[in-house]
Amino acid sequence: MTTTDPEPAPAPREDRFRRAARAASGVLVLALAGGAVAAAARVGDAPVAPLAAVQVEVAPTPVTLQCPGPVLLPERTVRGDAAFDPAPVPAQVALDAVTAAGAGAGPLAVVATGPTGAAADAPGGGGSLHLGDVDAPLAVRAQPRETSPVAAASVASVVTDGDARGLAAASCRTPSSDDWLVGAATAVGSTATLVLTNPGLTVAQVELEVFGPTGPVDVSTTQHVVAAGGTKQIDLGGLAADQAALVVHLTAAGGQVAAHVQDTAVRGFTPAGTDLVVPGDAPATRQVVTGLVVAESQVGSPDAPVLRLLAPRDATTARIALLGGDGPVALPGAQDVALAAGEVTDVPLGGLPEGVYTVVVDAQAPVVAGAVTTSVGQQGGLDDEQRVERAWSASSALDAHGVVALPRGTDAAVVVGAVGRDADDTREATATLRVLGGDGRALSEHDVRVDAGTTGAWRVADLAEGAVGVELVPEGDVAVAWAVSLRVEREDGSLMAVLGPVPVTGSADARDVREDARPARG
């Protein structure tokens, strides 16, 4: 086990001296730059000449992550029959957060989303925190010490009965101005709700593009306003009805937003799963989706895994590789898929052996991708058939150094896919996996090795007791994609979800600053 004691924070007097020095140096740089501009205006045009860079100290910044609120339960009047309550039990909603101990590990705090950023009633400080009974979107803020902190947070909602039965979980993330959400549907039995949260101080103007199986959907309203510090829920069934498969693209101006889609399905009176669809990678010629935990299924089964693809602008052919525990798995009819521009395509993955998988999609034109897996449970007393739970996985960046905060009460496994250059690549992907305890220190550290073209999984409980988070640092030449799969075992069947890592962006103690050598014009 490797542990690292965090360095003590600077004394208050020393900290004030550092801030004063930084402020003074900033004023000096601005004064010098102003003098240079004034001189250029007096003398006239001068030849462009390269200028030496000057390093300016930059203070580390806090990490702020926006978290989703609780899962949305259906209205009791939806069924039209009081004997069948679509929401017989409340959702159990909790937020978990962790910072990796070290020089950058500052105190944690939970703040209310909104312009004031008022502190919520939650424990602060330390390397981790847990907040139950979450009833609104919250933000988690980790303060820096000498460097920017390494932090992650997640929110998990557990609903044990009713239409919204399921484990709906997502990692908290930084807001964005451009997101692609691949997942959900508005066909009969399906409900899709887009949730937009604006944690900023200015109004955000959000524009939506919605794609379905027959192409871009002509929605009645494309522009949506999200107030500063506000949250807006948009019923996608009202905008894009009867769509068997959805992809939503949103762009924001004036402010950034955090977005997710709640996907809920029923079959008659039987719950068929609830999960949160979170943003994946932007359109690219290669997409990788991992964290798929697959039960054995038959070709054509409605409960088989599904890969969802969209080529937003240009038609292309997608080549699909399925990386299993023992190597690539051939799935007849699913290796090469023709994609028409703007049309959402679902690729059934029935017939796969039980195990963990990573999906690699290569195409000539940019595409987006996501995947859903299911778990079949028992039939309840009022159900028409066996209950089903679903888990969506978003596409993820390769070689992401990241952290995942583990929701309490879930059985978590780290899933790592090794993406080689080609099918003949025989090298190993390597990474360092740290299991984090409640104080942010590593309970254990492990060398992860995965053969190229395969996917491995490690149950966190088998690596260390008392884990509240995991951190993975990719190494070597073979790219890796990773995620954390979650399960909650129930008598009527397993509940499941997948968490993507919160990226560690790193920090710089100093930045290069150059004076603009172009002539100024008065």
DOTI-65096 format. One record per residue (C-alpha): x, y, z; residue in one letter. Coordinates in steps of 0.25 Angstrom, whole numbers, always signed. Layout:
BEGIN
TIKE  east north    up resn
TIKE     X     Y     Z    A
...
//
This chain:
BEGIN
TIKE  east north    up resn
TIKE    +0    +0    +0    M
TIKE    +5   +14    -4    T
TIKE    +1   +26    +4    T
TIKE    +5   +40    +3    T
TIKE    +4   +50   +14    D
TIKE    -2   +64    +9    P
TIKE    +8   +75   +10    E
TIKE    +3   +86   +21    P
TIKE    -4   +98   +15    A
TIKE    +5  +111   +15    P
TIKE    +4  +120   +28    A
TIKE    -6  +131   +27    P
TIKE    +5  +142   +27    R
TIKE   +13  +134   +16    E
TIKE    +0  +133    +8    D
TIKE    -3  +147    +8    R
TIKE   +12  +150    +4    F
TIKE   +10  +141    -8    R
TIKE    -3  +147   -12    R
TIKE    +3  +161   -11    A
TIKE   +15  +157   -19    A
TIKE    +6  +151   -30    R
TIKE    -3  +164   -31    A
TIKE   +10  +173   -31    A
TIKE   +16  +165   -42    S
TIKE    +3  +165   -50    G
TIKE    +2  +180   -49    V
TIKE   +17  +181   -54    L
TIKE   +14  +173   -66    V
TIKE    +2  +181   -69    L
TIKE    +9  +194   -68    A
TIKE   +21  +189   -77    L
TIKE   +11  +184   -87    A
TIKE    +4  +198   -87    G
TIKE   +17  +205   -89    G
TIKE   +20  +197  -100    A
TIKE    +7  +199  -107    V
TIKE    +8  +214  -105    A
TIKE   +22  +215  -111    A
TIKE   +18  +207  -123    A
TIKE    +6  +217  -125    A
TIKE   +16  +229  -125    R
TIKE   +27  +223  -133    V
TIKE   +18  +216  -144    G
TIKE   +19  +202  -151    D
TIKE   +31  +194  -147    A
TIKE   +35  +181  -153    P
TIKE   +30  +168  -146    V
TIKE   +41  +162  -138    A
TIKE   +40  +150  -128    P
TIKE   +40  +153  -114    L
TIKE   +45  +145  -102    A
TIKE   +34  +138   -93    A
TIKE   +34  +143   -79    V
TIKE   +28  +133   -69    Q
TIKE   +17  +138   -60    V
TIKE   +13  +131   -48    E
TIKE    -1  +126   -48    V
TIKE    -9  +123   -35    A
TIKE   -16  +109   -35    P
TIKE   -31  +109   -37    T
TIKE   -42  +101   -30    P
TIKE   -49   +89   -36    V
TIKE   -64   +91   -37    T
TIKE   -73   +80   -42    L
TIKE   -87   +81   -45    Q
TIKE   -96   +69   -40    C
TIKE  -109   +65   -45    P
TIKE  -121   +65   -36    G
TIKE  -130   +53   -32    P
TIKE  -137   +44   -42    V
TIKE  -150   +49   -47    L
TIKE  -162   +41   -42    L
TIKE  -174   +39   -51    P
TIKE  -187   +47   -47    E
TIKE  -197   +38   -40    R
TIKE  -208   +42   -50    T
TIKE  -200   +36   -62    V
TIKE  -206   +22   -62    R
TIKE  -221   +27   -60    G
TIKE  -223   +16   -50    D
TIKE  -221   +18   -35    A
TIKE  -219    +3   -33    A
TIKE  -206    +4   -41    F
TIKE  -197   +14   -34    D
TIKE  -185   +18   -44    P
TIKE  -177   +23   -32    A
TIKE  -180   +15   -20    P
TIKE  -166   +18   -13    V
TIKE  -158   +30   -12    P
TIKE  -144   +31   -18    A
TIKE  -132   +29    -9    Q
TIKE  -122   +40   -14    V
TIKE  -108   +42    -9    A
TIKE   -96   +50   -13    L
TIKE   -81   +45   -11    D
TIKE   -68   +52   -14    A
TIKE   -54   +50   -12    V
TIKE   -40   +57   -14    T
TIKE   -27   +49   -15    A
TIKE   -18   +53    -4    A
TIKE    -5   +61    -7    G
TIKE    +0   +75   -10    A
TIKE   -13   +78   -18    G
TIKE   -23   +73    -8    A
TIKE   -31   +84    -2    G
TIKE   -43   +84    +6    P
TIKE   -56   +79    +0    L
TIKE   -70   +87    +0    A
TIKE   -83   +85    -5    V
TIKE   -90   +98   -10    V
TIKE  -104  +100   -15    A
TIKE  -105  +103   -30    T
TIKE  -108  +117   -33    G
TIKE  -103  +131   -33    P
TIKE  -100  +132   -18    T
TIKE   -93  +118   -17    G
TIKE   -98  +117    -3    A
TIKE   -92  +106    +5    A
TIKE  -101   +94    +7    A
TIKE  -103   +86   +20    D
TIKE   -92   +76   +17    A
TIKE   -79   +72   +24    P
TIKE   -67   +79   +18    G
TIKE   -52   +77   +19    G
TIKE   -45   +64   +19    G
TIKE   -42   +55    +7    G
TIKE   -57   +51    +4    S
TIKE   -71   +54    +8    L
TIKE   -85   +47    +7    H
TIKE   -98   +55    +6    L
TIKE  -111   +47    +7    G
TIKE  -125   +52    +4    D
TIKE  -121   +61    -8    V
TIKE  -133   +68   -13    D
TIKE  -127   +78   -24    A
TIKE  -115   +79   -33    P
TIKE  -102   +82   -25    L
TIKE   -88   +86   -28    A
TIKE   -76   +81   -21    V
TIKE   -64   +90   -20    R
TIKE   -50   +85   -16    A
TIKE   -40   +96   -12    Q
TIKE   -26   +96   -16    P
TIKE   -13   +97    -8    R
TIKE    +0   +98   -15    E
TIKE    -6   +91   -28    T
TIKE   -20   +89   -34    S
TIKE   -27   +77   -26    P
TIKE   -30   +64   -32    V
TIKE   -45   +62   -29    A
TIKE   -58   +55   -33    A
TIKE   -72   +54   -29    A
TIKE   -84   +46   -33    S
TIKE   -99   +45   -30    V
TIKE  -107   +32   -29    A
TIKE  -122   +30   -29    S
TIKE  -128   +17   -25    V
TIKE  -143   +14   -27    V
TIKE  -147    +0   -23    T
TIKE  -161    -1   -29    D
TIKE  -170    +6   -39    G
TIKE  -168   +11   -53    D
TIKE  -155   +18   -49    A
TIKE  -149    +5   -43    R
TIKE  -134    +5   -45    G
TIKE  -120   +11   -41    L
TIKE  -118   +24   -48    A
TIKE  -104   +30   -46    A
TIKE   -95   +39   -52    A
TIKE   -81   +46   -49    S
TIKE   -82   +61   -47    C
TIKE   -75   +69   -57    R
TIKE   -71   +83   -61    T
TIKE   -82   +90   -69    P
TIKE   -80   +91   -84    S
TIKE   -85   +99   -96    S
TIKE   -85   +88  -106    D
TIKE   -90   +74  -103    D
TIKE   -95   +61  -110    W
TIKE  -104   +52  -102    L
TIKE  -106   +38  -109    V
TIKE  -117   +30  -103    G
TIKE  -132   +29   -98    A
TIKE  -145   +29  -107    A
TIKE  -159   +35  -107    T
TIKE  -166   +23  -113    A
TIKE  -178   +16  -106    V
TIKE  -174   +12   -92    G
TIKE  -162   +21   -92    S
TIKE  -160   +35   -85    T
TIKE  -148   +44   -88    A
TIKE  -146   +57   -80    T
TIKE  -134   +66   -83    L
TIKE  -129   +73   -71    V
TIKE  -121   +86   -72    L
TIKE  -114   +93   -60    T
TIKE  -107  +106   -61    N
TIKE   -98  +109   -49    P
TIKE   -93  +122   -55    G
TIKE   -96  +136   -52    L
TIKE  -102  +139   -66    T
TIKE  -114  +134   -74    V
TIKE  -110  +122   -84    A
TIKE  -117  +121   -97    Q
TIKE  -117  +107  -101    V
TIKE  -120  +102  -115    E
TIKE  -124   +88  -118    L
TIKE  -122   +78  -129    E
TIKE  -130   +65  -128    V
TIKE  -127   +53  -137    F
TIKE  -136   +41  -139    G
TIKE  -136   +28  -147    P
TIKE  -141   +35  -160    T
TIKE  -132   +47  -158    G
TIKE  -132   +61  -151    P
TIKE  -145   +63  -144    V
TIKE  -153   +76  -147    D
TIKE  -155   +81  -133    V
TIKE  -165   +92  -130    S
TIKE  -155   +99  -121    T
TIKE  -140   +99  -123    T
TIKE  -136  +111  -113    Q
TIKE  -137  +109   -98    H
TIKE  -133  +119   -88    V
TIKE  -127  +114   -74    V
TIKE  -127  +125   -64    A
TIKE  -114  +128   -56    A
TIKE  -114  +117   -45    G
TIKE  -126  +111   -50    G
TIKE  -130   +97   -55    T
TIKE  -139   +94   -67    K
TIKE  -146   +81   -70    Q
TIKE  -150   +78   -85    I
TIKE  -160   +67   -88    D
TIKE  -153   +61  -101    L
TIKE  -166   +54  -104    G
TIKE  -173   +67  -106    G
TIKE  -162   +72  -115    L
TIKE  -159   +59  -122    A
TIKE  -170   +49  -121    A
TIKE  -170   +34  -125    D
TIKE  -155   +33  -127    Q
TIKE  -150   +19  -124    A
TIKE  -135   +24  -123    A
TIKE  -130   +38  -119    L
TIKE  -118   +46  -120    V
TIKE  -118   +61  -115    V
TIKE  -108   +71  -118    H
TIKE  -108   +84  -110    L
TIKE  -100   +97  -111    T
TIKE  -100  +108  -101    A
TIKE   -97  +123  -102    A
TIKE   -96  +133   -91    G
TIKE   -93  +123   -81    G
TIKE   -89  +108   -79    Q
TIKE   -99   +97   -75    V
TIKE   -98   +83   -69    A
TIKE  -107   +74   -77    A
TIKE  -113   +59   -76    H
TIKE  -125   +52   -81    V
TIKE  -133   +43   -71    Q
TIKE  -137   +30   -79    D
TIKE  -149   +22   -73    T
TIKE  -156   +11   -80    A
TIKE  -168    +2   -76    V
TIKE  -174   -10   -83    R
TIKE  -188   -10   -80    G
TIKE  -188   -10   -65    F
TIKE  -174   -15   -63    T
TIKE  -162    -6   -61    P
TIKE  -152    -7   -71    A
TIKE  -141    +2   -66    G
TIKE  -137   +16   -62    T
TIKE  -123   +22   -64    D
TIKE  -116   +36   -67    L
TIKE  -111   +38   -81    V
TIKE   -98   +47   -80    V
TIKE   -90   +54   -90    P
TIKE   -80   +46   -98    G
TIKE   -69   +50  -107    D
TIKE   -71   +60  -119    A
TIKE   -72   +54  -133    P
TIKE   -59   +48  -137    A
TIKE   -55   +37  -147    T
TIKE   -52   +28  -135    R
TIKE   -61   +26  -123    Q
TIKE   -59   +16  -111    V
TIKE   -69   +12  -101    V
TIKE   -65    +3   -89    T
TIKE   -71    -2   -76    G
TIKE   -81   -11   -83    L
TIKE   -85   -23   -74    V
TIKE   -92   -32   -82    V
TIKE  -101   -44   -79    A
TIKE  -102   -56   -88    E
TIKE  -113   -53   -99    S
TIKE  -119   -58  -111    Q
TIKE  -119   -51  -125    V
TIKE  -131   -43  -127    G
TIKE  -134   -43  -112    S
TIKE  -141   -29  -107    P
TIKE  -132   -30   -95    D
TIKE  -118   -31  -103    A
TIKE  -108   -20  -102    P
TIKE  -109    -9  -113    V
TIKE   -99    +0  -119    L
TIKE  -105   +14  -123    R
TIKE   -98   +22  -135    L
TIKE  -100   +35  -142    L
TIKE   -92   +41  -153    A
TIKE   -97   +55  -151    P
TIKE   -93   +62  -165    R
TIKE   -87   +52  -175    D
TIKE   -91   +37  -178    A
TIKE   -81   +27  -175    T
TIKE   -78   +13  -171    T
TIKE   -75    +9  -157    A
TIKE   -65    -2  -154    R
TIKE   -68    -8  -140    I
TIKE   -59   -16  -132    A
TIKE   -64   -23  -119    L
TIKE   -52   -25  -109    L
TIKE   -56   -36   -99    G
TIKE   -48   -42   -87    G
TIKE   -41   -52   -96    D
TIKE   -39   -43  -108    G
TIKE   -47   -38  -120    P
TIKE   -61   -44  -122    V
TIKE   -67   -46  -136    A
TIKE   -82   -43  -137    L
TIKE   -88   -46  -150    P
TIKE   -94   -34  -157    G
TIKE   -89   -24  -147    A
TIKE   -75   -22  -152    Q
TIKE   -78   -12  -163    D
TIKE   -90    -3  -162    V
TIKE   -95    +7  -172    A
TIKE   -99   +20  -166    L
TIKE  -107   +30  -174    A
TIKE  -105   +45  -170    A
TIKE  -113   +50  -158    G
TIKE  -120   +36  -156    E
TIKE  -119   +29  -142    V
TIKE  -115   +15  -144    T
TIKE  -116    +4  -133    D
TIKE  -107    -8  -135    V
TIKE  -112   -20  -127    P
TIKE  -101   -28  -120    L
TIKE  -109   -40  -116    G
TIKE  -101   -53  -116    G
TIKE   -89   -48  -108    L
TIKE   -84   -57   -98    P
TIKE   -85   -53   -83    E
TIKE   -74   -43   -79    G
TIKE   -69   -29   -80    V
TIKE   -67   -22   -93    Y
TIKE   -61    -9   -99    T
TIKE   -66    -5  -113    V
TIKE   -57    +2  -123    V
TIKE   -64    +9  -135    V
TIKE   -56   +14  -147    D
TIKE   -61   +22  -158    A
TIKE   -57   +31  -169    Q
TIKE   -66   +42  -165    A
TIKE   -68   +47  -151    P
TIKE   -78   +39  -142    V
TIKE   -84   +39  -128    V
TIKE   -87   +26  -120    A
TIKE   -93   +21  -108    G
TIKE   -97    +7  -103    A
TIKE  -107    +1   -93    V
TIKE  -107   -12   -86    T
TIKE  -119   -19   -78    T
TIKE  -121   -28   -66    S
TIKE  -133   -37   -66    V
TIKE  -139   -39   -52    G
TIKE  -151   -45   -46    Q
TIKE  -166   -43   -49    Q
TIKE  -174   -35   -38    G
TIKE  -188   -37   -33    G
TIKE  -194   -27   -43    L
TIKE  -184   -28   -54    D
TIKE  -187   -33   -68    D
TIKE  -173   -40   -70    E
TIKE  -159   -40   -63    Q
TIKE  -154   -27   -59    R
TIKE  -142   -21   -66    V
TIKE  -131   -11   -62    E
TIKE  -123    -3   -72    R
TIKE  -109    +4   -72    A
TIKE  -104   +14   -82    W
TIKE   -90   +16   -85    S
TIKE   -85   +28   -92    A
TIKE   -73   +29  -101    S
TIKE   -60   +33   -94    S
TIKE   -46   +39   -97    A
TIKE   -34   +30   -98    L
TIKE   -23   +30   -88    D
TIKE   -31   +39   -78    A
TIKE   -25   +41   -65    H
TIKE   -37   +42   -56    G
TIKE   -44   +39   -43    V
TIKE   -57   +33   -40    V
TIKE   -65   +35   -26    A
TIKE   -72   +22   -22    L
TIKE   -86   +23   -17    P
TIKE   -88   +16    -4    R
TIKE   -96    +3    -4    G
TIKE   -92    -1   -18    T
TIKE   -83   -12   -23    D
TIKE   -73    -5   -32    A
TIKE   -63   -11   -42    A
TIKE   -53    -4   -50    V
TIKE   -54    -7   -65    V
TIKE   -41    -5   -74    V
TIKE   -41    -7   -89    G
TIKE   -28    -7   -96    A
TIKE   -29    -2  -111    V
TIKE   -17    -6  -119    G
TIKE   -13    +0  -132    R
TIKE   -19   -12  -140    D
TIKE   -24   -26  -138    A
TIKE   -10   -31  -139    D
TIKE    -5   -22  -127    D
TIKE    +1   -32  -117    T
TIKE    +6   -22  -107    R
TIKE    +1   -19   -93    E
TIKE    -6    -6   -88    A
TIKE    -1    -2   -74    T
TIKE    -7    +7   -64    A
TIKE    -6   +10   -49    T
TIKE   -19    +8   -41    L
TIKE   -21   +15   -27    R
TIKE   -32   +11   -18    V
TIKE   -35   +23    -9    L
TIKE   -40   +23    +5    G
TIKE   -48   +33   +13    G
TIKE   -36   +42   +16    D
TIKE   -32   +43    +1    G
TIKE   -20   +34    +3    R
TIKE   -18   +22    -5    A
TIKE   -22    +9    +2    L
TIKE   -15    +1    -9    S
TIKE    -8    +3   -22    E
TIKE    -8    -7   -33    H
TIKE    -1    -9   -46    D
TIKE   -11   -11   -57    V
TIKE    -7   -19   -69    R
TIKE   -17   -22   -80    V
TIKE   -14   -29   -94    D
TIKE   -17   -20  -106    A
TIKE   -30   -24  -112    G
TIKE   -36   -29   -98    T
TIKE   -44   -23   -87    T
TIKE   -41   -26   -72    G
TIKE   -49   -23   -59    A
TIKE   -46   -23   -45    W
TIKE   -56   -22   -33    R
TIKE   -52   -11   -24    V
TIKE   -56   -19   -11    A
TIKE   -46   -29   -15    D
TIKE   -35   -19   -16    L
TIKE   -37   -11    -2    A
TIKE   -47    -9    +9    E
TIKE   -54    +4   +11    G
TIKE   -52   +10    -3    A
TIKE   -58   +23    -6    V
TIKE   -52   +25   -19    G
TIKE   -42   +20   -30    V
TIKE   -32   +27   -38    E
TIKE   -26   +22   -51    L
TIKE   -13   +27   -58    V
TIKE   -11   +21   -72    P
TIKE    +4   +18   -76    E
TIKE   +11   +12   -87    G
TIKE    +8   +12  -102    D
TIKE    -5    +4  -103    V
TIKE   -17   +13  -101    A
TIKE   -27   +10   -90    V
TIKE   -42   +14   -88    A
TIKE   -48   +12   -74    W
TIKE   -60   +13   -66    A
TIKE   -67    +8   -53    V
TIKE   -79    -2   -54    S
TIKE   -88    -1   -42    L
TIKE   -98   -12   -37    R
TIKE  -108   -12   -25    V
TIKE  -113   -26   -23    E
TIKE  -128   -28   -20    R
TIKE  -138   -39   -19    E
TIKE  -145   -36   -31    D
TIKE  -132   -34   -39    G
TIKE  -119   -26   -40    S
TIKE  -119   -11   -42    L
TIKE  -108    -5   -50    M
TIKE  -101    +7   -55    A
TIKE   -88   +12   -61    V
TIKE   -79   +24   -57    L
TIKE   -69   +30   -66    G
TIKE   -56   +36   -59    P
TIKE   -55   +51   -56    V
TIKE   -43   +56   -64    P
TIKE   -31   +61   -56    V
TIKE   -27   +73   -64    T
TIKE   -14   +76   -57    G
TIKE    -9   +90   -53    S
TIKE    +2   +99   -57    A
TIKE   +10  +107   -47    D
TIKE   +14  +117   -58    A
TIKE   +10  +121   -72    R
TIKE   +18  +127   -83    D
TIKE   +14  +141   -87    V
TIKE   +19  +148   -99    R
TIKE   +17  +162  -103    E
TIKE    +9  +164  -116    D
TIKE   +20  +168  -126    A
TIKE   +10  +173  -136    R
TIKE   +10  +188  -138    P
TIKE    -1  +195  -130    A
TIKE   -10  +206  -138    R
TIKE   -15  +218  -131    G
//
